[in-house]
């Protein structure tokens, strides 16, 4: 009988040790997930808000699983959460690159217009001045339409 008691105590100690040996890696996995989420949060909120909400829910669920003490489940789920975080970052980076390219294109167009429009205005003003000083209006134009 003493042997059974010793075996039961040993198994209990082994169970406690195995759970505690999973606690540190599980805690590290949760902390890494939370840190990664906080690093990409602002960019993801701007460029991938729907995906951010889903991934944020996964990180929260991972934290809750850890708080319940189910360390093996945390360790089993952590790779999927890590992959979701990477996918979120890639998605946000891609969308940001697209937005940056569009902004650069618009900026380039603005520079072209900023150079061309003043020249066009000068040309139109010169034409109006020519018409104003001329005694004869172009064919099909009367004084009222010119004034307008």
C-alpha positions as CSV (number, residue, x, y, z in Angstrom):
1,X,0.0,0.0,0.0
2,X,2.8,2.4,0.7
3,X,4.0,1.9,-2.9
4,X,0.6,3.0,-4.3
5,X,0.7,6.1,-2.2
6,X,4.2,6.8,-3.3
7,X,3.2,6.3,-6.9
8,X,0.2,8.6,-6.6
9,X,2.3,11.3,-5.0
10,X,4.9,10.9,-7.7
11,X,2.3,11.1,-10.5
12,X,0.8,14.2,-8.9
13,X,4.2,15.8,-8.6
14,X,4.9,14.9,-12.2
15,X,1.6,16.4,-13.3
16,X,2.3,19.6,-11.4
17,X,5.8,19.7,-12.8
18,X,4.6,19.1,-16.4
19,X,2.0,21.9,-16.1
20,X,4.4,24.3,-14.6
21,X,7.0,23.4,-17.3
22,X,4.4,24.5,-19.9
23,X,3.5,27.7,-18.1
24,X,6.6,29.7,-19.0
25,X,6.5,28.8,-22.7
26,X,2.8,29.5,-22.8
27,X,3.2,32.8,-21.1
28,X,6.0,33.7,-23.5
29,X,3.8,32.8,-26.4
30,X,0.9,35.0,-25.1
31,X,3.3,37.9,-24.5
32,X,4.9,37.6,-28.0
33,X,1.4,37.6,-29.5
34,X,0.3,40.7,-27.6
35,X,3.6,42.5,-28.3
36,X,3.4,41.7,-32.0
37,X,-0.3,42.9,-32.1
38,X,0.6,46.1,-30.3
39,X,3.5,46.8,-32.8
40,X,1.2,46.5,-35.9
41,X,-2.0,47.7,-34.3
42,X,-2.0,51.3,-35.6
43,X,-1.0,50.4,-39.2
44,X,-3.5,47.5,-39.2
45,X,-6.3,49.7,-37.8
46,X,-5.8,52.1,-40.7
47,X,-5.3,49.6,-43.5
48,X,-7.0,46.3,-42.4
49,X,-9.5,47.1,-39.7
50,X,-11.7,44.0,-40.3
51,X,-8.8,41.6,-40.1
52,X,-7.4,43.4,-37.1
53,X,-10.6,42.8,-35.2
54,X,-10.5,39.1,-36.0
55,X,-6.8,38.7,-35.0
56,X,-7.3,40.8,-31.9
57,X,-10.0,38.4,-30.9
58,X,-7.7,35.5,-31.4
59,X,-5.0,37.1,-29.2
60,X,-7.6,37.8,-26.5
61,X,-8.8,34.2,-26.6
62,X,-5.2,33.0,-26.3
63,X,-4.8,35.2,-23.2
64,X,-8.0,33.9,-21.7
65,X,-6.9,30.3,-22.3
66,X,-3.7,31.1,-20.5
67,X,-5.5,32.6,-17.6
68,X,-7.6,29.5,-17.3
69,X,-4.4,27.5,-16.9
70,X,-4.8,25.5,-20.1
71,X,-1.1,25.9,-21.1
72,X,-1.1,23.0,-23.5
73,X,-4.0,24.6,-25.4
74,X,-2.1,27.9,-25.5
75,X,0.9,26.2,-26.9
76,X,-1.2,24.3,-29.5
77,X,-3.0,27.5,-30.5
78,X,-0.1,29.9,-30.5
79,X,1.3,28.9,-34.0
80,X,-2.1,29.7,-35.6
81,X,-2.3,33.1,-33.8
82,X,1.3,33.8,-34.9
83,X,0.4,33.0,-38.5
84,X,-2.7,35.2,-38.3
85,X,-0.6,38.1,-37.0
86,X,1.9,37.7,-39.8
87,X,-0.9,37.6,-42.3
88,X,-2.4,40.8,-40.8
89,X,1.0,42.5,-41.0
90,X,1.5,41.5,-44.6
91,X,-2.0,42.6,-45.5
92,X,-1.6,46.0,-43.9
93,X,1.9,46.4,-45.4
94,X,0.5,45.6,-48.9
95,X,-2.4,48.0,-48.5
96,X,-0.1,50.7,-47.2
97,X,2.2,50.3,-50.1
98,X,-0.7,50.6,-52.5
99,X,-1.9,53.8,-50.7
100,X,1.6,55.2,-50.8
101,X,1.9,54.5,-54.5
102,X,-1.4,56.2,-55.2
103,X,-0.4,59.2,-53.1
104,X,2.9,59.4,-55.0
105,X,1.0,59.3,-58.3
106,X,-1.4,62.1,-57.2
107,X,1.6,64.1,-56.0
108,X,3.3,63.7,-59.3
109,X,0.1,64.8,-61.1
110,X,-0.1,67.8,-58.9
111,X,3.4,68.8,-59.7
112,X,2.6,68.6,-63.4
113,X,-0.6,70.6,-63.0
114,X,1.2,73.2,-60.8
115,X,3.6,73.8,-63.7
116,X,1.1,73.7,-66.5
117,X,-1.9,75.6,-65.1
118,X,-0.2,78.9,-64.6
119,X,1.1,78.8,-68.2
120,X,-2.5,78.0,-69.4
121,X,-3.8,80.9,-67.3
122,X,-1.2,83.2,-68.8
123,X,-2.1,82.1,-72.3
124,X,-5.8,82.6,-71.8
125,X,-5.2,86.0,-70.3
126,X,-3.1,87.0,-73.3
127,X,-5.8,85.8,-75.6
128,X,-8.5,87.8,-73.7
129,X,-6.2,90.9,-73.7
130,X,-5.8,90.5,-77.5
131,X,-9.5,90.2,-78.0
132,X,-10.2,93.2,-75.7
133,X,-7.9,95.5,-77.6
134,X,-9.0,94.2,-81.0
135,X,-11.8,96.1,-82.7
136,X,-13.3,93.0,-84.3
137,X,-14.5,90.0,-82.3
138,X,-14.0,86.5,-83.7
139,X,-16.7,85.0,-86.0
140,X,-19.7,83.7,-84.0
141,X,-19.0,85.9,-80.9
142,X,-20.9,89.0,-80.0
143,X,-19.9,91.6,-77.3
144,X,-22.3,90.1,-74.7
145,X,-20.9,86.6,-75.0
146,X,-17.4,88.0,-74.9
147,X,-18.1,89.8,-71.7
148,X,-19.5,86.6,-70.2
